[in-house]
Amino acid sequence: MQLVPQHHSGPDAFATDGKEPFDTSQITSETMHTSAKILDIILEYALNKFNDSMERLAAGRPKFLTVIDRFVKGGTQVEMCLPAFPFKSANKVDKVFGILPDKAEELALERLNTMCIRIGDVYPPGAKLDIISDGLVYNDLLGIPDRDTWAYGEALRTMAIQKGFSHIGFSRLRDLASFPLPEKLDEITYVANATNFRRFMFNKYGKDNLDIDHEIATNPDTEMTYLGYRRFLESDLRYIFPLGAGRSNHSYKKNIRYLAKQMLIRGYAFAGAVKFAYPNHLRLSIHKSTGEHKVSMSLLNTKTGYTTPWHCSVALMADGEWMSSTMADFKKDPRLEIVHENGRPSYFLEKTHEPEEHSVGDKIASSQQPSRRPTKPSAGTVSVVETTVEKSVEVEKKLLDQLSTPATLHLKKSEEVKITELARALSYLGITSGKRELINVIFGSEHPLLDPNSGKFSSEAWLERLASITLSVGLRDPKSYTKRLAGGA
């Protein structure tokens, strides 16, 4: 079912296919104001890496506001859906570590979850985002086994639960298809029904008379998606279909164009299934678009061009900023080392134990910090730690004695999230040997209220104690402190 906006007010402003139109005549100014605040938050997470990004974001604003009005008027949770997170890139040589989600996916899910939390700050019913994996729609075209698609999706769900991303939901096959399925799918029954799902989707929502060349030529959204497909397919499949043995570079690129069009044809059918299953959700997208029909999102908050976590790897730089690029590019950088999580390579980390100074700089990624425990200082830095801790033991003791006093700060949920991420970021940085001082003077504290990796961490207590530390015993040069934490507090 397609939601069809006319204008932002009036009884026929939001007609639907086969359902009663949404009556906007009772929309109050307060509702419209709340809807605008919600949309403004969502647009902060939108795709913004192009010169005309602001114009594109404004193009669909009337339609998106009308969709949000429906939830606000009814006092219900804002519901959004995002077709995304299909499987890891087929290029395991240059682009990604393996078939399972890693830190890149964690950062993306955390970013989306934080967006929903922030909506809850301005609208108490809050928001939820349903991720609709399109893995089975395209995986066979790209040489990705059905088993790998299953493993990726299951690992994503596990990650969301373990990291507490409670505002993120995931669709299942039965949400999009009405053919008979086992009550509970496991790996074997999922693989057994993968082809059935594709056949059902094409038969029910596909169009035999679809002229995809005409769509590319006349529909700007289709053209942009097509060009995006061509770009990533050319790099994704270069090791699946290598040149040589009768395959020239010219024929390879020609076949890539053919594959991209096949993906578009399947994408049209998949879009029909999504519209039918999620008729009233605010539609988000990972693709660049005109902005008139869907909100194009940036899943990774990085300055580099990669914004979809399944197509790249990520690196945490010494200044706290995350970068996204290919695995091969990061491996060429001698400053970076691979960090393993759950026994697998997960992301790259800029080394901070080299002689030159690594300043925190002006930016700490406020919504992208990982939840890894600080690494234990190496033997060469133990004396530095001991010297600094001896200086601060009196202050630490006083702080721990004061922890029984209730914190006087009252933070919003989104602010608590940011403070926790800041605390984890500082714990990451640990020690700078050049300055021979602790970046985070609460580093290694045994008190759970001050440990950002404990389940009892208190952002209010941590922030108040951090503020009091800056006023005590001269542990650091006050001028350098401001520079180190600029933008982070």
WOPE-V783192 format. One record per residue. N is the residue number from 1. BURIAL is b if it has 16 or more other ideal C-beta (glycine too) atoms within 10 Angstrom, else e. Layout:
N;BURIAL
N;BURIAL
This chain:
1;e
2;e
3;b
4;e
5;b
6;b
7;e
8;b
9;e
10;e
11;e
12;e
13;b
14;b
15;e
16;e
17;e
18;e
19;e
20;e
21;e
22;b
23;e
24;b
25;e
26;e
27;b
28;e
29;e
30;e
31;b
32;b
33;e
34;b
35;b
36;b
37;b
38;b
39;b
40;e
41;b
42;b
43;b
44;e
45;b
46;b
47;b
48;b
49;e
50;e
51;e
52;e
53;b
54;e
55;e
56;b
57;b
58;e
59;b
60;b
61;b
62;e
63;b
64;b
65;b
66;b
67;b
68;b
69;b
70;b
71;b
72;b
73;b
74;e
75;e
76;e
77;b
78;b
79;b
80;b
81;b
82;b
83;b
84;b
85;b
86;b
87;b
88;b
89;b
90;b
91;b
92;e
93;e
94;b
95;b
96;b
97;b
98;e
99;b
100;b
101;b
102;b
103;b
104;b
105;b
106;b
107;b
108;b
109;b
110;b
111;b
112;b
113;b
114;b
115;b
116;b
117;b
118;b
119;b
120;b
121;e
122;b
123;b
124;e
125;e
126;b
127;b
128;b
129;b
130;b
131;b
132;b
133;b
134;b
135;b
136;b
137;b
138;b
139;b
140;e
141;e
142;b
143;e
144;b
145;e
146;b
147;e
148;b
149;b
150;b
151;b
152;b
153;b
154;b
155;b
156;b
157;e
158;e
159;b
160;b
161;e
162;e
163;e
164;e
165;b
166;e
167;b
168;b
169;b
170;b
171;b
172;e
173;b
174;b
175;e
176;b
177;b
178;e
179;e
180;e
181;b
182;e
183;e
184;e
185;b
186;e
187;e
188;e
189;e
190;b
191;b
192;e
193;b
194;b
195;e
196;e
197;b
198;b
199;e
200;b
201;b
202;b
203;e
204;e
205;b
206;b
207;e
208;e
209;e
210;e
211;e
212;b
213;e
214;e
215;b
216;b
217;e
218;e
219;e
220;e
221;b
222;b
223;e
224;b
225;b
226;b
227;e
228;e
229;b
230;b
231;e
232;b
233;b
234;e
235;b
236;b
237;b
238;b
239;e
240;e
241;e
242;e
243;e
244;e
245;e
246;e
247;e
248;e
249;e
250;e
251;e
252;e
253;e
254;e
255;e
256;b
257;e
258;e
259;b
260;b
261;b
262;e
263;b
264;b
265;e
266;b
267;b
268;b
269;b
270;b
271;b
272;b
273;b
274;b
275;b
276;e
277;b
278;b
279;e
280;e
281;b
282;b
283;b
284;b
285;b
286;b
287;b
288;b
289;b
290;b
291;b
292;e
293;b
294;b
295;b
296;b
297;b
298;b
299;b
300;b
301;b
302;b
303;e
304;e
305;e
306;b
307;b
308;b
309;b
310;b
311;b
312;b
313;b
314;b
315;b
316;b
317;b
318;b
319;b
320;b
321;b
322;b
323;b
324;b
325;b
326;b
327;b
328;e
329;b
330;b
331;e
332;e
333;e
334;e
335;e
336;b
337;e
338;e
339;b
340;e
341;e
342;e
343;e
344;e
345;b
346;b
347;b
348;b
349;b
350;b
351;e
352;b
353;e
354;e
355;e
356;e
357;e
358;b
359;e
360;b
361;b
362;e
363;e
364;b
365;b
366;b
367;b
368;b
369;b
370;b
371;e
372;b
373;e
374;b
375;e
376;e
377;b
378;e
379;e
380;e
381;b
382;e
383;e
384;b
385;b
386;e
387;e
388;b
389;e
390;e
391;e
392;b
393;e
394;e
395;b
396;b
397;e
398;e
399;b
400;e
401;e
402;e
403;b
404;e
405;e
406;e
407;b
408;e
409;e
410;e
411;e
412;e
413;e
414;b
415;b
416;b
417;b
418;b
419;b
420;b
421;b
422;b
423;b
424;b
425;b
426;b
427;b
428;b
429;b
430;b
431;b
432;b
433;b
434;e
435;b
436;e
437;b
438;b
439;b
440;b
441;b
442;b
443;b
444;b
445;b
446;e
447;b
448;e
449;b
450;b
451;b
452;b
453;e
454;e
455;e
456;e
457;b
458;b
459;b
460;b
461;b
462;b
463;b
464;b
465;b
466;b
467;e
468;e
469;b
470;e
471;e
472;e
473;e
474;e
475;e
476;b
477;e
478;e
479;e
480;e
481;e
482;e
483;e
484;b
485;b
486;e
487;e
488;b
489;e
